[in-house]
Each structure stands twice: as C-alpha cells, then as structure tokens.
Amino acid sequence: MQFTNRKGNGTYTLVVRRCPGARLDPNFERGATDLHNAMKAAICLLDLELFCDARGYSSGVSRQPAGARHLSGRRL
C-alpha cells in the first residue's frame, strides 16, 4: 500500500479527513511509516473507494463510510 502526500492534498490526507473515527496520525511521514496506522489508513481508503464506487460518486464524498466507524472502536 502506498499513499501520496502532494503537499497536504494526497490520498493520505484525504483518508485522515474523511475517517476521523479511525484516529489516524495526521502527520504523513509518521502515519505512513507506522504499520498499525498505515494499515488502518489502507482499510479506510479501501472503504472510501468501495463506498464511492457503489454509489457512483467521486472520492469527494462527505459521509463517513461504515468501515471507518467500525475502526474507531476496535483495535487492529
């Protein structure tokens, strides 16, 4: 799994903003290199993509997908 940074506009930042319940590290360098955090982010990104694809939306959806809510109360 590889995330992009793009000066605050990459996939990692998108996931952090869209999945606040997952409590991801907002710092790209720390978050992307911490395995536990990166795996949570990967699950959230997949969930966002599936949520968008199922509804025909772009990645700019405003609702928090179910997987992100599930991660907020569970330890991986």
C-alpha positions as CSV (number, residue, x, y, z in Angstrom):
1,M,0.0,0.0,0.0
2,Q,1.4,3.4,-0.9
3,F,-0.1,6.7,0.0
4,T,0.7,10.0,-1.6
5,N,1.4,13.3,0.1
6,R,1.2,16.0,-2.5
7,K,1.7,18.8,0.0
8,G,-1.4,18.1,2.0
9,N,-3.6,17.1,-0.9
10,G,-2.8,13.4,-1.4
11,T,-4.5,10.2,-0.6
12,Y,-3.2,10.1,3.0
13,T,-4.6,13.5,3.9
14,L,-7.9,12.6,2.2
15,V,-8.2,9.5,4.4
16,V,-7.3,11.3,7.6
17,R,-10.0,14.0,6.9
18,R,-12.7,11.5,5.7
19,C,-12.2,9.0,8.5
20,P,-11.8,10.9,11.8
21,G,-13.1,8.0,13.8
22,A,-10.1,5.9,12.9
23,R,-7.9,8.3,14.8
24,L,-5.1,8.3,12.2
25,D,-1.9,10.2,12.8
26,P,-2.4,13.5,10.8
27,N,1.4,13.7,10.1
28,F,2.1,11.9,6.7
29,E,5.7,10.8,7.5
30,R,4.8,9.3,10.9
31,G,1.5,7.9,9.8
32,A,2.7,6.3,6.6
33,T,5.7,4.6,8.3
34,D,3.8,3.3,11.4
35,L,2.5,-0.1,10.4
36,H,-0.6,-0.1,12.6
37,N,-1.6,3.4,11.5
38,A,-0.8,2.7,7.8
39,M,-3.0,-0.5,7.9
40,K,-5.9,1.4,9.4
41,A,-5.5,4.1,6.7
42,A,-5.4,1.4,4.0
43,I,-8.6,-0.1,5.3
44,C,-10.2,3.3,5.3
45,L,-9.0,4.1,1.8
46,L,-10.5,0.8,0.5
47,D,-13.7,1.5,2.3
48,L,-13.9,5.0,0.8
49,E,-13.2,3.7,-2.7
50,L,-15.9,1.0,-2.3
51,F,-18.4,3.5,-0.9
52,C,-17.8,5.9,-3.7
53,D,-17.9,3.2,-6.4
54,A,-21.1,1.6,-5.1
55,R,-22.9,5.0,-5.3
56,G,-21.2,6.3,-8.4
57,Y,-19.6,9.2,-6.5
58,S,-16.1,10.6,-6.9
59,S,-13.7,10.4,-4.0
60,G,-15.0,13.7,-2.6
61,V,-17.9,12.1,-0.7
62,S,-18.9,13.9,2.5
63,R,-20.3,10.9,4.5
64,Q,-18.1,8.8,6.7
65,P,-18.2,5.2,5.5
66,A,-19.2,2.3,7.7
67,G,-15.7,0.8,7.8
68,A,-14.2,4.0,9.3
69,R,-16.9,4.0,12.0
70,H,-16.1,0.3,12.7
71,L,-12.4,1.0,13.1
72,S,-13.0,3.7,15.7
73,G,-14.0,1.3,18.4
74,R,-11.7,-1.6,17.5
75,R,-8.0,-2.4,17.8
76,L,-6.3,-3.9,14.8
